[in-house]
Amino acid sequence: MNDRSWMINPKAVRAAKQCIQIVRDELGVKLLLSNPGFLHLLTEYAELTDSEALQASLAELMVFAGVGNTAAKLNATDNTVVNIRQESAIPMDTSPAPPTVKELIDNNETIECGGKMYQRWRDGKEFSGLYRGQPTYR
């Protein structure tokens, strides 16, 4: 499964991205196409979740990857538990998105510099300091 020539085919990449999206939705794990053991991890995740959609997408991907026996192995009813290494998967970041410039401008934030108060934002630019007593924005 180390042969990566299947990545040249756009249909194979599309099938791989579909598998990645299903894994992200069902397990909350961000799987990367550039991961060295991508196909191996994908088969482990398919066995772990018992998802019909993931198994179908993986079977389509295996056709492009040239692996015929793995698709048949996935359809077998084998209830084995797979131990997935944490370092091989990147957890998804669930932190809230940082505020946009427009949201920060609307808040009318002020900054104290040299004992005086200055607007943090002006014309979409952030306060960067004083130059000869005048506020500068970048």
N, CA, C and O atoms as a GROMACS GRO file, in nm:
protein
  552
    1MET      N    1   0.082  -0.120   0.000
    1MET     CA    2   0.000   0.000   0.000
    1MET      C    3   0.086   0.126   0.000
    1MET      O    4   0.032   0.236   0.014
    2ASN      N    5   0.213   0.114  -0.015
    2ASN     CA    6   0.300   0.230  -0.014
    2ASN      C    7   0.308   0.298  -0.150
    2ASN      O    8   0.361   0.409  -0.159
    3ASP      N    9   0.257   0.235  -0.255
    3ASP     CA   10   0.258   0.295  -0.387
    3ASP      C   11   0.156   0.408  -0.391
    3ASP      O   12   0.038   0.387  -0.365
    4ARG      N   13   0.202   0.527  -0.423
    4ARG     CA   14   0.115   0.645  -0.423
    4ARG      C   15   0.087   0.695  -0.563
    4ARG      O   16   0.048   0.811  -0.579
    5SER      N   17   0.104   0.614  -0.663
    5SER     CA   18   0.080   0.658  -0.800
    5SER      C   19  -0.068   0.683  -0.826
    5SER      O   20  -0.104   0.752  -0.921
    6TRP      N   21  -0.155   0.628  -0.742
    6TRP     CA   22  -0.298   0.649  -0.759
    6TRP      C   23  -0.336   0.794  -0.734
    6TRP      O   24  -0.443   0.838  -0.776
    7MET      N   25  -0.250   0.872  -0.666
    7MET     CA   26  -0.282   1.011  -0.636
    7MET      C   27  -0.278   1.101  -0.759
    7MET      O   28  -0.321   1.216  -0.753
    8ILE      N   29  -0.229   1.049  -0.869
    8ILE     CA   30  -0.227   1.127  -0.993
    8ILE      C   31  -0.367   1.136  -1.051
    8ILE      O   32  -0.402   1.235  -1.116
    9ASN      N   33  -0.446   1.034  -1.028
    9ASN     CA   34  -0.582   1.028  -1.082
    9ASN      C   35  -0.675   1.120  -1.002
    9ASN      O   36  -0.689   1.101  -0.881
   10PRO      N   37  -0.738   1.219  -1.065
   10PRO     CA   38  -0.827   1.311  -0.992
   10PRO      C   39  -0.948   1.241  -0.929
   10PRO      O   40  -0.996   1.284  -0.824
   11LYS      N   41  -0.996   1.134  -0.993
   11LYS     CA   42  -1.110   1.062  -0.935
   11LYS      C   43  -1.070   0.993  -0.806
   11LYS      O   44  -1.149   0.984  -0.712
   12ALA      N   45  -0.947   0.943  -0.801
   12ALA     CA   46  -0.897   0.878  -0.680
   12ALA      C   47  -0.881   0.979  -0.568
   12ALA      O   48  -0.915   0.950  -0.452
   13VAL      N   49  -0.831   1.096  -0.600
   13VAL     CA   50  -0.815   1.200  -0.498
   13VAL      C   51  -0.952   1.244  -0.448
   13VAL      O   52  -0.969   1.270  -0.328
   14ARG      N   53  -1.049   1.254  -0.538
   14ARG     CA   54  -1.185   1.291  -0.498
   14ARG      C   55  -1.243   1.186  -0.404
   14ARG      O   56  -1.309   1.220  -0.305
   15ALA      N   57  -1.220   1.058  -0.433
   15ALA     CA   58  -1.268   0.951  -0.345
   15ALA      C   59  -1.197   0.956  -0.210
   15ALA      O   60  -1.259   0.932  -0.106
   16ALA      N   61  -1.068   0.987  -0.211
   16ALA     CA   62  -0.993   0.997  -0.086
   16ALA      C   63  -1.044   1.112  -0.001
   16ALA      O   64  -1.058   1.098   0.121
   17LYS      N   65  -1.074   1.225  -0.064
   17LYS     CA   66  -1.125   1.340   0.011
   17LYS      C   67  -1.263   1.310   0.068
   17LYS      O   68  -1.298   1.358   0.177
   18GLN      N   69  -1.342   1.232  -0.003
   18GLN     CA   70  -1.472   1.192   0.047
   18GLN      C   71  -1.455   1.104   0.172
   18GLN      O   72  -1.529   1.119   0.269
   19CYS      N   73  -1.358   1.014   0.168
   19CYS     CA   74  -1.330   0.929   0.284
   19CYS      C   75  -1.283   1.014   0.402
   19CYS      O   76  -1.324   0.991   0.516
   20ILE      N   77  -1.197   1.111   0.375
   20ILE     CA   78  -1.148   1.199   0.481
   20ILE      C   79  -1.263   1.275   0.546
   20ILE      O   80  -1.267   1.290   0.668
   21GLN      N   81  -1.357   1.322   0.465
   21GLN     CA   82  -1.471   1.396   0.517
   21GLN      C   83  -1.559   1.306   0.604
   21GLN      O   84  -1.608   1.349   0.709
   22ILE      N   85  -1.580   1.183   0.563
   22ILE     CA   86  -1.662   1.090   0.642
   22ILE      C   87  -1.595   1.060   0.775
   22ILE      O   88  -1.662   1.057   0.878
   23VAL      N   89  -1.463   1.039   0.774
   23VAL     CA   90  -1.389   1.013   0.899
   23VAL      C   91  -1.398   1.134   0.990
   23VAL      O   92  -1.415   1.120   1.111
   24ARG      N   93  -1.386   1.255   0.932
   24ARG     CA   94  -1.395   1.377   1.012
   24ARG      C   95  -1.533   1.390   1.076
   24ARG      O   96  -1.544   1.428   1.192
   25ASP      N   97  -1.639   1.359   1.000
   25ASP     CA   98  -1.774   1.372   1.051
   25ASP      C   99  -1.805   1.268   1.159
   25ASP      O  100  -1.868   1.300   1.260
   26GLU      N  101  -1.760   1.145   1.138
   26GLU     CA  102  -1.798   1.038   1.229
   26GLU      C  103  -1.706   1.024   1.351
   26GLU      O  104  -1.753   0.993   1.460
   27LEU      N  105  -1.576   1.047   1.333
   27LEU     CA  106  -1.483   1.027   1.442
   27LEU      C  107  -1.425   1.157   1.497
   27LEU      O  108  -1.367   1.158   1.606
   28GLY      N  109  -1.440   1.265   1.424
   28GLY     CA  110  -1.383   1.391   1.469
   28GLY      C  111  -1.232   1.395   1.456
   28GLY      O  112  -1.165   1.468   1.530
   29VAL      N  113  -1.177   1.317   1.364
   29VAL     CA  114  -1.033   1.309   1.343
   29VAL      C  115  -1.000   1.366   1.208
   29VAL      O  116  -1.062   1.332   1.107
   30LYS      N  117  -0.901   1.455   1.206
   30LYS     CA  118  -0.859   1.515   1.080
   30LYS      C  119  -0.750   1.428   1.020
   30LYS      O  120  -0.635   1.431   1.066
   31LEU      N  121  -0.784   1.352   0.920
   31LEU     CA  122  -0.691   1.264   0.851
   31LEU      C  123  -0.637   1.337   0.729
   31LEU      O  124  -0.713   1.396   0.652
   32LEU      N  125  -0.505   1.331   0.711
   32LEU     CA  126  -0.443   1.401   0.600
   32LEU      C  127  -0.405   1.305   0.489
   32LEU      O  128  -0.363   1.192   0.514
   33LEU      N  129  -0.421   1.349   0.365
   33LEU     CA  130  -0.386   1.269   0.249
   33LEU      C  131  -0.235   1.247   0.242
   33LEU      O  132  -0.189   1.148   0.185
   34SER      N  133  -0.158   1.338   0.300
   34SER     CA  134  -0.013   1.328   0.298
   34SER      C  135   0.042   1.235   0.407
   34SER      O  136   0.162   1.213   0.414
   35ASN      N  137  -0.044   1.182   0.491
   35ASN     CA  138  -0.001   1.091   0.596
   35ASN      C  139   0.062   0.966   0.533
   35ASN      O  140   0.004   0.908   0.441
   36PRO      N  141   0.181   0.922   0.579
   36PRO     CA  142   0.249   0.808   0.517
   36PRO      C  143   0.165   0.679   0.515
   36PRO      O  144   0.172   0.603   0.419
   37GLY      N  145   0.087   0.654   0.619
   37GLY     CA  146   0.006   0.534   0.624
   37GLY      C  147  -0.140   0.564   0.600
   37GLY      O  148  -0.227   0.508   0.668
   38PHE      N  149  -0.168   0.652   0.504
   38PHE     CA  150  -0.305   0.698   0.481
   38PHE      C  151  -0.402   0.584   0.455
   38PHE      O  152  -0.506   0.574   0.521
   39LEU      N  153  -0.371   0.496   0.360
   39LEU     CA  154  -0.463   0.387   0.326
   39LEU      C  155  -0.480   0.290   0.443
   39LEU      O  156  -0.590   0.239   0.467
   40HIS      N  157  -0.371   0.264   0.514
   40HIS     CA  158  -0.379   0.173   0.629
   40HIS      C  159  -0.468   0.232   0.738
   40HIS      O  160  -0.553   0.162   0.793
   41LEU      N  161  -0.449   0.361   0.770
   41LEU     CA  162  -0.533   0.426   0.870
   41LEU      C  163  -0.678   0.430   0.827
   41LEU      O  164  -0.769   0.411   0.908
   42LEU      N  165  -0.699   0.453   0.700
   42LEU     CA  166  -0.836   0.460   0.648
   42LEU      C  167  -0.907   0.326   0.664
   42LEU      O  168  -1.024   0.322   0.701
   43THR      N  169  -0.837   0.217   0.635
   43THR     CA  170  -0.898   0.086   0.654
   43THR      C  171  -0.925   0.057   0.801
   43THR      O  172  -1.026  -0.005   0.835
   44GLU      N  173  -0.835   0.102   0.889
   44GLU     CA  174  -0.859   0.083   1.033
   44GLU      C  175  -0.981   0.161   1.079
   44GLU      O  176  -1.062   0.110   1.156
   45TYR      N  177  -0.994   0.285   1.032
   45TYR     CA  178  -1.110   0.366   1.068
   45TYR      C  179  -1.239   0.305   1.014
   45TYR      O  180  -1.342   0.308   1.080
   46ALA      N  181  -1.233   0.249   0.893
   46ALA     CA  182  -1.352   0.186   0.834
   46ALA      C  183  -1.395   0.065   0.916
   46ALA      O  184  -1.514   0.042   0.936
   47GLU      N  185  -1.297  -0.012   0.965
   47GLU     CA  186  -1.330  -0.127   1.049
   47GLU      C  187  -1.382  -0.082   1.185
   47GLU      O  188  -1.469  -0.147   1.243
   48LEU      N  189  -1.329   0.028   1.235
   48LEU     CA  190  -1.368   0.078   1.366
   48LEU      C  191  -1.511   0.131   1.367
   48LEU      O  192  -1.585   0.106   1.462
   49THR      N  193  -1.549   0.204   1.264
   49THR     CA  194  -1.680   0.269   1.264
   49THR      C  195  -1.792   0.180   1.212
   49THR      O  196  -1.908   0.203   1.246
   50ASP      N  197  -1.761   0.081   1.131
   50ASP     CA  198  -1.864  -0.002   1.068
   50ASP      C  199  -1.962   0.082   0.987
   50ASP      O  200  -2.081   0.050   0.979
   51SER      N  201  -1.913   0.189   0.928
   51SER     CA  202  -1.996   0.280   0.849
   51SER      C  203  -2.006   0.228   0.706
   51SER      O  204  -1.906   0.200   0.642
   52GLU      N  205  -2.128   0.217   0.659
   52GLU     CA  206  -2.152   0.172   0.521
   52GLU      C  207  -2.098   0.274   0.421
   52GLU      O  208  -2.038   0.237   0.320
   53ALA      N  209  -2.119   0.403   0.450
   53ALA     CA  210  -2.073   0.508   0.358
   53ALA      C  211  -1.921   0.509   0.348
   53ALA      O  212  -1.866   0.524   0.239
   54LEU      N  213  -1.854   0.494   0.462
   54LEU     CA  214  -1.708   0.494   0.461
   54LEU      C  215  -1.654   0.370   0.391
   54LEU      O  216  -1.557   0.379   0.316
   55GLN      N  217  -1.716   0.256   0.413
   55GLN     CA  218  -1.670   0.134   0.348
   55GLN      C  219  -1.690   0.140   0.196
   55GLN      O  220  -1.607   0.091   0.120
   56ALA      N  221  -1.801   0.200   0.153
   56ALA     CA  222  -1.826   0.213   0.010
   56ALA      C  223  -1.725   0.310  -0.054
   56ALA      O  224  -1.673   0.283  -0.162
   57SER      N  225  -1.698   0.421   0.013
   57SER     CA  226  -1.600   0.518  -0.039
   57SER      C  227  -1.461   0.458  -0.040
   57SER      O  228  -1.384   0.481  -0.133
   58LEU      N  229  -1.429   0.382   0.063
   58LEU     CA  230  -1.298   0.318   0.070
   58LEU      C  231  -1.283   0.212  -0.039
   58LEU      O  232  -1.176   0.199  -0.098
   59ALA      N  233  -1.389   0.136  -0.066
   59ALA     CA  234  -1.384   0.037  -0.173
   59ALA      C  235  -1.361   0.104  -0.308
   59ALA      O  236  -1.288   0.052  -0.392
   60GLU      N  237  -1.423   0.220  -0.328
   60GLU     CA  238  -1.402   0.295  -0.453
   60GLU      C  239  -1.258   0.344  -0.462
   60GLU      O  240  -1.197   0.341  -0.569
   61LEU      N  241  -1.204   0.389  -0.350
   61LEU     CA  242  -1.065   0.435  -0.347
   61LEU      C  243  -0.968   0.320  -0.371
   61LEU      O  244  -0.868   0.337  -0.440
   62MET      N  245  -0.997   0.204  -0.316
   62MET     CA  246  -0.909   0.089  -0.332
   62MET      C  247  -0.903   0.042  -0.478
   62MET      O  248  -0.802  -0.015  -0.521
   63VAL      N  249  -1.010   0.065  -0.552
   63VAL     CA  250  -1.008   0.031  -0.695
   63VAL      C  251  -0.901   0.114  -0.766
   63VAL      O  252  -0.828   0.062  -0.850
   64PHE      N  253  -0.892   0.242  -0.731
   64PHE     CA  254  -0.792   0.328  -0.791
   64PHE      C  255  -0.653   0.298  -0.738
   64PHE      O  256  -0.554   0.310  -0.811
   65ALA      N  257  -0.644   0.258  -0.612
   65ALA     CA  258  -0.513   0.231  -0.551
   65ALA      C  259  -0.458   0.096  -0.594
   65ALA      O  260  -0.340   0.068  -0.572
   66GLY      N  261  -0.540   0.012  -0.655
   66GLY     CA  262  -0.492  -0.118  -0.703
   66GLY      C  263  -0.489  -0.223  -0.596
   66GLY      O  264  -0.412  -0.319  -0.606
   67VAL      N  265  -0.570  -0.208  -0.493
   67VAL     CA  266  -0.573  -0.305  -0.385
   67VAL      C  267  -0.708  -0.375  -0.391
   67VAL      O  268  -0.809  -0.317  -0.352
   68GLY      N  269  -0.708  -0.497  -0.439
   68GLY     CA  270  -0.834  -0.568  -0.457
   68GLY      C  271  -0.879  -0.648  -0.337
   68GLY      O  272  -0.999  -0.656  -0.310
   69ASN      N  273  -0.788  -0.707  -0.263
   69ASN     CA  274  -0.824  -0.794  -0.152
   69ASN      C  275  -0.875  -0.716  -0.031
   69ASN      O  276  -0.950  -0.770   0.049
   70THR      N  277  -0.836  -0.592  -0.017
   70THR     CA  278  -0.875  -0.515   0.099
   70THR      C  279  -1.024  -0.484   0.096
   70THR      O  280  -1.090  -0.484   0.200
   71ALA      N  281  -1.078  -0.457  -0.022
   71ALA     CA  282  -1.221  -0.428  -0.032
   71ALA      C  283  -1.303  -0.551   0.006
   71ALA      O  284  -1.407  -0.538   0.070
   72ALA      N  285  -1.259  -0.667  -0.033
   72ALA     CA  286  -1.330  -0.789   0.004
   72ALA      C  287  -1.318  -0.814   0.154
   72ALA      O  288  -1.411  -0.863   0.217
   73LYS      N  289  -1.203  -0.780   0.210
   73LYS     CA  290  -1.180  -0.800   0.352
   73LYS      C  291  -1.270  -0.708   0.434
   73LYS      O  292  -1.312  -0.744   0.544
   74LEU      N  293  -1.298  -0.588   0.382
   74LEU     CA  294  -1.384  -0.494   0.454
   74LEU      C  295  -1.528  -0.543   0.462
   74LEU      O  296  -1.596  -0.516   0.560
   75ASN      N  297  -1.572  -0.612   0.361
   75ASN     CA  298  -1.710  -0.659   0.360
   75ASN      C  299  -1.732  -0.780   0.452
   75ASN      O  300  -1.846  -0.813   0.485
   76ALA      N  301  -1.625  -0.845   0.492
   76ALA     CA  302  -1.638  -0.958   0.584
   76ALA      C  303  -1.684  -0.907   0.720
   76ALA      O  304  -1.648  -0.796   0.760
   77THR      N  305  -1.762  -0.987   0.790
   77THR     CA  306  -1.812  -0.946   0.922
   77THR      C  307  -1.712  -0.992   1.027
   77THR      O  308  -1.726  -1.100   1.084
   78ASP      N  309  -1.614  -0.910   1.052
   78ASP     CA  310  -1.511  -0.939   1.150
   78ASP      C  311  -1.518  -0.831   1.257
   78ASP      O  312  -1.491  -0.715   1.228
   79ASN      N  313  -1.554  -0.868   1.378
   79ASN     CA  314  -1.572  -0.772   1.486
   79ASN      C  315  -1.445  -0.760   1.570
   79ASN      O  316  -1.446  -0.792   1.689
   80THR      N  317  -1.337  -0.716   1.510
   80THR     CA  318  -1.214  -0.699   1.585
   80THR      C  319  -1.200  -0.553   1.626
   80THR      O  320  -1.244  -0.462   1.555
   81VAL      N  321  -1.138  -0.532   1.740
   81VAL     CA  322  -1.116  -0.398   1.789
   81VAL      C  323  -0.980  -0.351   1.740
   81VAL      O  324  -0.880  -0.423   1.751
   82VAL      N  325  -0.977  -0.233   1.685
   82VAL     CA  326  -0.853  -0.178   1.629
   82VAL      C  327  -0.801  -0.072   1.725
   82VAL      O  328  -0.875   0.016   1.767
   83ASN      N  329  -0.673  -0.081   1.759
   83ASN     CA  330  -0.609   0.018   1.844
   83ASN      C  331  -0.547   0.124   1.754
   83ASN      O  332  -0.453   0.096   1.680
   84ILE      N  333  -0.598   0.245   1.761
   84ILE     CA  334  -0.551   0.353   1.675
   84ILE      C  335  -0.454   0.439   1.756
   84ILE      O  336  -0.486   0.484   1.866
   85ARG      N  337  -0.337   0.462   1.699
   85ARG     CA  338  -0.238   0.544   1.767
   85ARG      C  339  -0.278   0.690   1.758
   85ARG      O  340  -0.320   0.737   1.652
   86GLN      N  341  -0.265   0.760   1.869
   86GLN     CA  342  -0.306   0.900   1.872
   86GLN      C  343  -0.215   0.988   1.790
   86GLN      O  344  -0.262   1.086   1.732
   87GLU      N  345  -0.085   0.958   1.783
   87GLU     CA  346   0.005   1.046   1.710
   87GLU      C  347  -0.015   1.037   1.559
   87GLU      O  348   0.034   1.123   1.486
   88SER      N  349  -0.086   0.936   1.511
   88SER     CA  350  -0.108   0.924   1.368
   88SER      C  351  -0.226   1.007   1.321
   88SER      O  352  -0.243   1.029   1.201
   89ALA      N  353  -0.309   1.054   1.413
   89ALA     CA  354  -0.426   1.133   1.377
   89ALA      C  355  -0.414   1.271   1.440
   89ALA      O  356  -0.366   1.285   1.552
   90ILE      N  357  -0.457   1.371   1.368
   90ILE     CA  358  -0.454   1.508   1.417
   90ILE      C  359  -0.595   1.544   1.461
   90ILE      O  360  -0.687   1.543   1.379
   91PRO      N  361  -0.614   1.574   1.590
   91PRO     CA  362  -0.749   1.610   1.635
   91PRO      C  363  -0.793   1.743   1.576
   91PRO      O  364  -0.711   1.831   1.549
   92MET      N  365  -0.922   1.757   1.557
   92MET     CA  366  -0.976   1.879   1.499
   92MET      C  367  -0.975   1.990   1.604
   92MET      O  368  -0.998   1.964   1.722
   93ASP      N  369  -0.950   2.110   1.562
   93ASP     CA  370  -0.949   2.226   1.650
   93ASP      C  371  -1.093   2.275   1.663
   93ASP      O  372  -1.155   2.312   1.563
   94THR      N  373  -1.146   2.275   1.786
   94THR     CA  374  -1.283   2.316   1.808
   94THR      C  375  -1.292   2.453   1.874
   94THR      O  376  -1.399   2.492   1.921
   95SER      N  377  -1.182   2.527   1.879
   95SER     CA  378  -1.184   2.659   1.940
   95SER      C  379  -1.261   2.756   1.850
   95SER      O  380  -1.265   2.739   1.728
   96PRO      N  381  -1.321   2.857   1.912
   96PRO     CA  382  -1.396   2.953   1.829
   96PRO      C  383  -1.302   3.033   1.740
   96PRO      O  384  -1.185   3.052   1.772
   97ALA      N  385  -1.356   3.078   1.630
   97ALA     CA  386  -1.277   3.154   1.534
   97ALA      C  387  -1.242   3.291   1.594
   97ALA      O  388  -1.322   3.348   1.668
   98PRO      N  389  -1.123   3.342   1.564
   98PRO     CA  390  -1.086   3.474   1.616
   98PRO      C  391  -1.177   3.582   1.556
   98PRO      O  392  -1.226   3.566   1.444
   99PRO      N  393  -1.199   3.689   1.630
   99PRO     CA  394  -1.289   3.793   1.578
   99PRO      C  395  -1.229   3.860   1.455
   99PRO      O  396  -1.108   3.873   1.441
  100THR      N  397  -1.318   3.901   1.367
  100THR     CA  398  -1.274   3.968   1.245
  100THR      C  399  -1.241   4.114   1.275
  100THR      O  400  -1.275   4.166   1.382
  101VAL      N  401  -1.176   4.178   1.181
  101VAL     CA  402  -1.138   4.319   1.197
  101VAL      C  403  -1.263   4.404   1.214
  101VAL      O  404  -1.264   4.498   1.294
  102LYS      N  405  -1.367   4.372   1.138
  102LYS     CA  406  -1.491   4.451   1.147
  102LYS      C  407  -1.552   4.440   1.286
  102LYS      O  408  -1.602   4.539   1.339
  103GLU      N  409  -1.550   4.319   1.347
  103GLU     CA  410  -1.603   4.303   1.482
  103GLU      C  411  -1.521   4.382   1.583
  103GLU      O  412  -1.576   4.441   1.676
  104LEU      N  413  -1.390   4.384   1.563
  104LEU     CA  414  -1.305   4.459   1.655
  104LEU      C  415  -1.326   4.610   1.641
  104LEU      O  416  -1.324   4.683   1.740
  105ILE      N  417  -1.348   4.655   1.518
  105ILE     CA  418  -1.372   4.797   1.495
  105ILE      C  419  -1.504   4.839   1.559
  105ILE      O  420  -1.513   4.948   1.616
  106ASP      N  421  -1.605   4.753   1.550
  106ASP     CA  422  -1.736   4.785   1.605
  106ASP      C  423  -1.733   4.796   1.758
  106ASP      O  424  -1.819   4.862   1.816
  107ASN      N  425  -1.636   4.732   1.822
  107ASN     CA  426  -1.629   4.733   1.968
  107ASN      C  427  -1.573   4.864   2.022
  107ASN      O  428  -1.580   4.889   2.142
  108ASN      N  429  -1.517   4.950   1.935
  108ASN     CA  430  -1.459   5.078   1.975
  108ASN      C  431  -1.358   5.060   2.088
  108ASN      O  432  -1.366   5.129   2.190
  109GLU      N  433  -1.265   4.969   2.071
  109GLU     CA  434  -1.163   4.946   2.172
  109GLU      C  435  -1.066   5.062   2.174
  109GLU      O  436  -1.038   5.125   2.072
  110THR      N  437  -1.014   5.088   2.293
  110THR     CA  438  -0.914   5.192   2.308
  110THR      C  439  -0.790   5.135   2.373
  110THR      O  440  -0.796   5.035   2.444
  111ILE      N  441  -0.676   5.201   2.347
  111ILE     CA  442  -0.547   5.160   2.401
  111ILE      C  443  -0.486   5.280   2.470
  111ILE      O  444  -0.491   5.392   2.418
  112GLU      N  445  -0.427   5.256   2.587
  112GLU     CA  446  -0.359   5.365   2.657
  112GLU      C  447  -0.212   5.362   2.620
  112GLU      O  448  -0.147   5.258   2.631
  113CYS      N  449  -0.160   5.473   2.575
  113CYS     CA  450  -0.019   5.483   2.538
  113CYS      C  451   0.030   5.622   2.579
  113CYS      O  452  -0.022   5.723   2.533
  114GLY      N  453   0.130   5.625   2.664
  114GLY     CA  454   0.184   5.754   2.708
  114GLY      C  455   0.086   5.834   2.790
  114GLY      O  456   0.091   5.957   2.789
  115GLY      N  457  -0.002   5.768   2.862
  115GLY     CA  458  -0.100   5.836   2.947
  115GLY      C  459  -0.222   5.885   2.873
  115GLY      O  460  -0.311   5.944   2.936
  116LYS      N  461  -0.230   5.864   2.744
  116LYS     CA  462  -0.347   5.906   2.666
  116LYS      C  463  -0.416   5.785   2.607
  116LYS      O  464  -0.355   5.680   2.589
  117MET      N  465  -0.543   5.801   2.577
  117MET     CA  466  -0.622   5.693   2.518
  117MET      C  467  -0.632   5.715   2.367
  117MET      O  468  -0.659   5.825   2.320
  118TYR      N  469  -0.609   5.606   2.292
  118TYR     CA  470  -0.617   5.610   2.146
  118TYR      C  471  -0.708   5.497   2.099
  118TYR      O  472  -0.720   5.394   2.164
  119GLN      N  473  -0.773   5.520   1.983
  119GLN     CA  474  -0.855   5.414   1.924
  119GLN      C  475  -0.764   5.299   1.882
  119GLN      O  476  -0.656   5.322   1.828
  120ARG      N  477  -0.807   5.176   1.906
  120ARG     CA  478  -0.726   5.062   1.866
  120ARG      C  479  -0.731   5.046   1.714
  120ARG      O  480  -0.631   5.007   1.652
  121TRP      N  481  -0.846   5.074   1.652
  121TRP     CA  482  -0.862   5.056   1.507
  121TRP      C  483  -0.902   5.188   1.444
  121TRP      O  484  -0.983   5.263   1.499
  122ARG      N  485  -0.843   5.217   1.326
  122ARG     CA  486  -0.881   5.334   1.247
  122ARG      C  487  -0.867   5.297   1.100
  122ARG      O  488  -0.760   5.256   1.056
  123ASP      N  489  -0.975   5.311   1.026
  123ASP     CA  490  -0.978   5.280   0.883
  123ASP      C  491  -0.930   5.138   0.854
  123ASP      O  492  -0.862   5.114   0.755
  124GLY      N  493  -0.966   5.044   0.941
  124GLY     CA  494  -0.930   4.903   0.920
  124GLY      C  495  -0.786   4.870   0.956
  124GLY      O  496  -0.741   4.758   0.932
  125LYS      N  497  -0.713   4.965   1.015
  125LYS     CA  498  -0.574   4.942   1.054
  125LYS      C  499  -0.564   4.947   1.206
  125LYS      O  500  -0.636   5.022   1.272
  126GLU      N  501  -0.473   4.865   1.260
  126GLU     CA  502  -0.456   4.855   1.404
  126GLU      C  503  -0.351   4.954   1.454
  126GLU      O  504  -0.253   4.982   1.385
  127PHE      N  505  -0.373   5.006   1.574
  127PHE     CA  506  -0.279   5.099   1.636
  127PHE      C  507  -0.144   5.030   1.656
  127PHE      O  508  -0.137   4.921   1.711
  128SER      N  509  -0.037   5.095   1.610
  128SER     CA  510   0.095   5.033   1.624
  128SER      C  511   0.188   5.112   1.714
  128SER      O  512   0.294   5.062   1.751
  129GLY      N  513   0.151   5.234   1.752
  129GLY     CA  514   0.235   5.311   1.843
  129GLY      C  515   0.229   5.459   1.810
  129GLY      O  516   0.147   5.504   1.730
  130LEU      N  517   0.320   5.532   1.874
  130LEU     CA  518   0.327   5.676   1.852
  130LEU      C  519   0.454   5.709   1.776
  130LEU      O  520   0.560   5.650   1.800
  131TYR      N  521   0.444   5.804   1.684
  131TYR     CA  522   0.560   5.855   1.615
  131TYR      C  523   0.554   6.006   1.626
  131TYR      O  524   0.464   6.069   1.570
  132ARG      N  525   0.649   6.066   1.698
  132ARG     CA  526   0.655   6.210   1.724
  132ARG      C  527   0.523   6.261   1.781
  132ARG      O  528   0.474   6.368   1.744
  133GLY      N  529   0.467   6.182   1.872
  133GLY     CA  530   0.346   6.220   1.941
  133GLY      C  531   0.217   6.193   1.868
  133GLY      O  532   0.109   6.217   1.921
  134GLN      N  533   0.227   6.142   1.744
  134GLN     CA  534   0.107   6.112   1.665
  134GLN      C  535   0.085   5.961   1.658
  134GLN      O  536   0.181   5.885   1.642
  135PRO      N  537  -0.039   5.916   1.671
  135PRO     CA  538  -0.066   5.772   1.663
  135PRO      C  539  -0.043   5.720   1.520
  135PRO      O  540  -0.077   5.787   1.422
  136THR      N  541   0.015   5.602   1.510
  136THR     CA  542   0.035   5.538   1.379
  136THR      C  543  -0.046   5.409   1.375
  136THR      O  544  -0.058   5.338   1.474
  137TYR      N  545  -0.099   5.382   1.258
  137TYR     CA  546  -0.183   5.263   1.239
  137TYR      C  547  -0.131   5.183   1.121
  137TYR      O  548  -0.096   5.240   1.017
  138ARG      N  549  -0.125   5.053   1.136
  138ARG     CA  550  -0.078   4.963   1.029
  138ARG      C  551  -0.173   4.850   1.006
  138ARG      O  552  -0.149   4.766   0.920
   0.00000   0.00000   0.00000
